[in-house]
Amino acid sequence: QCFADLSEQEHIKTPLINEIVSGRVAHAYVFSGPRGVGKTTTARLFAKALNCSRRASDTAEPCNQCSSCAEITAGRALDVIEIDAASESRVENVREHIIEVVRFGPANGKYKVFIIDEAHMLSNSAWNALLKTLEEPPAHAVFILASTELHKFPETILSRCQRFAFKKISASELRARLARLALAEGVMVDDEVISAIIRRSGGGLRDAESMLGQLFSLGEK
């Protein structure tokens, strides 16, 4: 729920934090990289920081207490529109959820943020429809396109976006994160088990946390 909680990705956190603090926010971003390393989480956090009504001017950290932060945390913010391109790839979906909506200003916050997950799944006609909006975006609109397959993006789209490449999470960070979770749950986990989870996760934090959660569900201490 805050930038301090994000695992690694300092090369992405630092410029995003600087943009929030300075107020020089771009209108379109591409977050690419392996699955489960924080792309969508960072997008939601970025949206939260941009629209936080109590955020101090010298920090990027959202307060997590104002109505805007609470709504984004609960996934019911009117100003943060999430689209899963894997299931909504057609041009009709882009028109309905983006083009028709982007014309209206934000309901509560300063920005209306559109997060398109698995954006590489968009159809050619959907890309073309989105391109027109990216060429002349409203001042209140921010687009974040998250994807595991950057090579499938049209160059015309990439040229209008700031690009951020997420990396796999290091084994040392995964180990520290899993150890903290085990401690918080009051469960003792052998180092060999942690190592096995790290190997199977392939550098994906989400997969590692899911596997640890499955072990917790056994009910053993």
C-alpha positions as CSV (number, residue, x, y, z in Angstrom):
1,Q,0.0,0.0,0.0
2,C,3.0,2.3,-0.1
3,F,6.2,2.6,-2.2
4,A,8.3,1.5,0.8
5,D,6.6,-1.9,0.7
6,L,7.5,-2.6,-3.0
7,S,10.2,-5.3,-3.3
8,E,13.2,-4.0,-5.2
9,Q,12.6,-2.3,-8.6
10,E,14.4,0.8,-7.4
11,H,15.1,1.8,-11.0
12,I,11.4,2.2,-11.4
13,K,10.4,3.5,-8.0
14,T,12.8,6.4,-8.0
15,P,11.7,8.1,-11.2
16,L,8.0,7.5,-10.5
17,I,8.4,9.0,-7.0
18,N,10.3,12.0,-8.5
19,E,7.5,12.6,-11.0
20,I,4.8,12.5,-8.3
21,V,6.7,14.9,-6.0
22,S,7.6,17.3,-8.9
23,G,4.1,17.1,-10.4
24,R,5.6,16.4,-13.9
25,V,3.5,13.3,-14.6
26,A,3.4,11.8,-18.0
27,H,0.1,10.8,-19.7
28,A,1.1,7.3,-20.7
29,Y,3.3,4.6,-19.2
30,V,4.3,1.0,-20.2
31,F,5.2,-1.4,-17.3
32,S,6.7,-4.5,-18.8
33,G,8.4,-7.5,-17.3
34,P,7.9,-11.1,-16.0
35,R,4.7,-12.0,-14.3
36,G,4.3,-11.5,-10.5
37,V,7.0,-8.9,-10.0
38,G,4.8,-5.9,-9.2
39,K,3.6,-4.2,-12.4
40,T,-0.1,-4.0,-11.6
41,T,0.6,-3.3,-7.9
42,T,2.9,-0.4,-8.9
43,A,0.2,0.9,-11.3
44,R,-2.4,0.9,-8.5
45,L,0.0,2.5,-6.1
46,F,0.9,5.2,-8.6
47,A,-2.8,6.0,-9.1
48,K,-3.3,6.1,-5.4
49,A,-0.4,8.6,-4.9
50,L,-1.6,10.8,-7.7
51,N,-5.1,11.1,-6.3
52,C,-4.4,11.1,-2.5
53,S,-5.9,14.2,-1.0
54,R,-3.7,14.3,2.1
55,R,-0.4,13.4,0.6
56,A,2.4,15.8,1.7
57,S,3.9,17.8,-1.2
58,D,7.4,16.6,-0.4
59,T,6.6,12.9,-0.5
60,A,5.1,10.4,-3.0
61,E,3.7,8.1,-0.3
62,P,-0.1,8.1,-0.2
63,C,-1.8,8.6,3.2
64,N,-3.9,5.5,2.9
65,Q,-6.6,7.2,5.0
66,C,-8.4,9.7,2.8
67,S,-11.5,8.7,0.9
68,S,-9.6,8.4,-2.4
69,C,-7.0,6.0,-0.9
70,A,-9.7,3.9,0.8
71,E,-11.6,3.6,-2.4
72,I,-8.6,2.5,-4.5
73,T,-7.5,0.0,-1.8
74,A,-11.0,-1.5,-1.9
75,G,-11.0,-1.6,-5.7
76,R,-14.1,0.7,-6.1
77,A,-12.6,4.0,-7.1
78,L,-14.4,5.7,-9.9
79,D,-11.2,7.4,-11.0
80,V,-9.2,4.2,-11.4
81,I,-10.4,2.1,-14.3
82,E,-8.8,-1.3,-14.7
83,I,-9.2,-3.3,-17.9
84,D,-8.0,-6.9,-18.4
85,A,-7.1,-7.0,-22.1
86,A,-6.9,-10.8,-22.0
87,S,-10.7,-10.9,-21.8
88,E,-11.6,-7.4,-23.1
89,S,-9.4,-7.1,-26.2
90,R,-11.9,-5.9,-28.7
91,V,-12.2,-2.4,-30.0
92,E,-15.7,-2.2,-28.5
93,N,-14.3,-2.7,-25.0
94,V,-11.7,0.1,-25.5
95,R,-14.5,2.4,-26.7
96,E,-16.8,1.6,-23.8
97,H,-14.3,1.6,-21.0
98,I,-11.8,4.2,-22.2
99,I,-12.8,6.5,-25.1
100,E,-16.3,7.1,-23.8
101,V,-15.1,7.6,-20.2
102,V,-11.9,9.6,-20.7
103,R,-13.8,12.6,-21.9
104,F,-15.3,13.1,-18.4
105,G,-13.1,14.6,-15.7
106,P,-12.3,12.7,-12.5
107,A,-15.0,12.2,-9.9
108,N,-12.9,12.8,-6.8
109,G,-9.2,12.9,-7.4
110,K,-7.0,15.0,-9.7
111,Y,-6.5,12.3,-12.3
112,K,-8.5,9.6,-14.0
113,V,-6.1,6.6,-14.3
114,F,-6.6,3.8,-16.8
115,I,-4.7,0.6,-16.0
116,I,-4.7,-1.9,-18.9
117,D,-3.4,-5.3,-17.8
118,E,-2.0,-7.8,-20.3
119,A,-2.2,-4.9,-22.8
120,H,-0.4,-7.0,-25.5
121,M,-3.6,-8.9,-26.0
122,L,-5.4,-5.9,-27.5
123,S,-6.6,-6.3,-31.1
124,N,-5.3,-4.2,-33.9
125,S,-8.4,-2.2,-34.1
126,A,-8.3,-1.7,-30.3
127,W,-4.7,-0.4,-30.6
128,N,-5.7,2.0,-33.3
129,A,-8.6,3.3,-31.2
130,L,-6.4,3.7,-28.2
131,L,-3.7,5.5,-30.3
132,K,-6.0,8.4,-31.1
133,T,-6.6,9.0,-27.4
134,L,-2.9,8.8,-26.6
135,E,-2.1,11.3,-29.3
136,E,-4.2,13.9,-27.7
137,P,-4.9,12.8,-24.1
138,P,-7.0,15.0,-21.8
139,A,-5.0,16.8,-19.1
140,H,-6.7,14.7,-16.4
141,A,-5.9,11.3,-18.0
142,V,-3.1,8.9,-17.2
143,F,-2.7,5.5,-19.0
144,I,-0.7,2.6,-17.6
145,L,-0.2,-0.4,-19.9
146,A,1.1,-3.5,-18.1
147,S,2.4,-6.5,-20.1
148,T,4.6,-9.5,-20.0
149,E,5.2,-9.3,-23.8
150,L,6.4,-5.9,-24.8
151,H,7.5,-7.1,-28.3
152,K,3.8,-7.3,-29.2
153,F,3.2,-3.6,-28.7
154,P,2.9,-1.4,-31.9
155,E,5.8,1.1,-32.1
156,T,3.3,3.9,-32.5
157,I,2.0,3.2,-29.0
158,L,5.5,2.7,-27.4
159,S,6.7,6.0,-28.9
160,R,4.0,7.9,-26.9
161,C,4.7,6.2,-23.5
162,Q,7.4,6.3,-20.8
163,R,8.7,2.7,-20.6
164,F,9.7,0.9,-17.4
165,A,11.1,-2.6,-17.4
166,F,10.5,-4.6,-14.3
167,K,13.0,-7.2,-13.2
168,K,12.7,-10.6,-11.5
169,I,13.0,-10.3,-7.7
170,S,16.3,-11.5,-6.4
171,A,16.6,-14.6,-4.2
172,S,17.8,-12.6,-1.2
173,E,14.8,-10.3,-1.4
174,L,12.4,-13.2,-1.8
175,R,14.0,-14.9,1.2
176,A,13.7,-11.8,3.4
177,R,10.1,-11.2,2.3
178,L,9.0,-14.8,2.9
179,A,10.7,-14.8,6.3
180,R,8.8,-11.7,7.3
181,L,5.5,-13.2,6.2
182,A,6.2,-16.4,8.1
183,L,7.1,-14.4,11.2
184,A,3.9,-12.4,10.9
185,E,1.8,-15.6,10.6
186,G,3.6,-17.2,13.6
187,V,4.8,-20.1,11.5
188,M,8.4,-21.6,11.5
189,V,9.5,-22.5,8.0
190,D,12.8,-24.4,7.4
191,D,15.4,-22.7,5.2
192,E,15.2,-25.7,2.9
193,V,11.5,-25.1,2.3
194,I,12.1,-21.3,1.7
195,S,14.9,-22.2,-0.8
196,A,12.5,-24.7,-2.6
197,I,9.8,-22.0,-2.9
198,I,12.4,-19.5,-4.3
199,R,13.6,-22.0,-6.9
200,R,10.0,-22.8,-8.1
201,S,8.9,-19.1,-8.1
202,G,11.4,-18.2,-10.9
203,G,11.9,-14.7,-9.4
204,G,8.1,-14.0,-9.2
205,L,7.1,-12.6,-5.8
206,R,3.4,-13.3,-6.4
207,D,4.1,-17.0,-7.1
208,A,6.4,-17.3,-4.1
209,E,3.8,-15.7,-1.8
210,S,1.1,-18.0,-3.2
211,M,3.2,-21.1,-2.5
212,L,3.9,-20.0,1.0
213,G,0.2,-19.3,1.5
214,Q,-0.6,-22.9,0.4
215,L,1.8,-24.2,3.1
216,F,0.2,-22.0,5.7
217,S,-3.2,-23.5,4.8
218,L,-1.9,-26.9,6.0
219,G,-2.5,-25.5,9.5
220,E,1.0,-26.5,10.8
221,K,3.0,-24.2,13.0
